[in-house]
Amino acid sequence: MKLNGWIRLGVVLSGLWLVVASTFAYFEVSTLFESRKWEISKEGVGSAIFIFPKSDPDEFVQRYINEELIPLVAKAPADYVGKTITTPYDNHIRKELPGLVTKCLLIAIVPIAVLFLLGWSFAWVRRGFRGSRA
């Protein structure tokens, strides 16, 4: 199959766009996976480490710790003391990752598909204006 100049240009531009989109996706995904540790301790019982996503604001984390986690640690200290709990972080990743992957794939694929369709449409219309060569 012989590739003309326009097809070659489309391939090169598509490749460059995939590099740009991959860089964007890398930074978006790496930001999603950032985490931070919070230590919760109960006097006379011990402490537990909870991992939260870095994107959660401090006020939200403090409220979650005070309203949800401290009562849990007080009720069943053996389940939490001396352990690292990643449940809040895991829930955040499970919730956000599918949407982020979809967004990154759309950013990578849609412009390439639009470029291909525009080129194909232009070539199709141009062929329609040419007379038959008989």
Secondary structure by P-SEA (a helix, b strand, c coil): ccccaaaaaaaaaaaaaaaaaaaaaaaaaaaaacbbbbbbbccccbbbbbbbbccccaaaaaaaaacccaaaaaaccccccccccaaaaaaaaaacaaaaaaaaaaaacaaaaaaaaaaaaaaaaaaaaccccc
